[in-house]
């Protein structure tokens, strides 16, 4: 019906058709979706009982662990940078004091 429609246009047309559909026709599709979701959940539970977690779950856990480790490393690096900046500031202040005769030097 719309051979030159883009994917986005097709999505819009389908959304409009869904909104214009009467409740009875929508109920039929919603029932099919519910039944398919229940089938999927049963099959997933059977798979997990036999094989354990899915590959996607394993990858998600690995990525989370990697992100956690990277964040820990960033925090350590930031802490090190802050310490170095403080040390350099103190060093600079001491060297400036030494060049100006120093604070707290006793007068004779």
N, C-alpha and C positions, 0 to 999 in steps of 0.2 A: 504494500500500500504506500510506503514511503521509501523507495529504493535509494534515494540520495541522502537519507537522514543519517546524521552522525550518531555515535554511541550515546552521547549526551541527549540528543534529540529523542532517540528511541526511549531512553529512560524517562524523559518528560512525558512522552506519549503514553507509556505504560502506567505511569503514576496517575495521569489524568483519567485513563480508562479504569483504573482501580477505584479512584475516588467516585467515579460516575456509576460504578457497579452497585446493584441493589444488595441489601444486607444478606438475602438468601444465597445469592451467588458467591458473595464474599465468605459466608459461613462455610460453604463447601470447601473452598481453598484453605481456609483457616483450619478446618478439621483435618485436611490432608497434611498440612504443615505440622500440626500437633502430633499426628500419628507418626510422621517421619522423624520428628524429634525424639519421640519415645523409642522408636526402633534404633536410632543412632545411639542413644544413651544405653540401651541394652547391649548393643554390639560393643560399645566402648568398654562397658563394665566387664564383659566376657573377655575382651582382649587384655585388659589390665589384669584380670584374674590369672590369665595364662602367661602373660609376658612382663608384667610389671608396668612401670610408667612408660609413656609414649616417648618417641624420639624428640618430639617437640617439647615435652615437659623436661626431659633431660637437658636439652639445649637451653631452655629458659633458665634452669637452675645454674648451668655453667656460666651463662652470660651474667646472671645476677652476681655470682661469686666473683667473676672477673671485674665487674663494675665496682663491687665492694672493695676489692683489692686495689684497684686503680684509685678509688677515692681515698683509701688509707695512705697510699703513696703520695697523692697530691697534698694531703694534710701534713704529712711528715715533711715534704719539701717546702711547703709554705711556712711551717714552724722553723725549719732550718734557715729559710730566707729571713724571717723576722729576727731570729737570733743573730744572724750575721749583720743585719742592718743595725741592731742595737749595739753590737760589739764595735762596728765601724764608727758609730756615732760617739761612743764613749772614747774610742781611740783618738778620734779627731779632736774631741774636746780636750783630752789630756795633752795631745801634741800642741794644740793652740795655747793651752795654759803654760806649757813648758817654754814656748817661744816668747810669750809675753811676760816671762818672769815667774809664772806660776802663781796660783792662788795659795794662800796659806803659807807662803814663804816667810820666814822670820826676818825681820829687818834688824840690822846691827848698827 
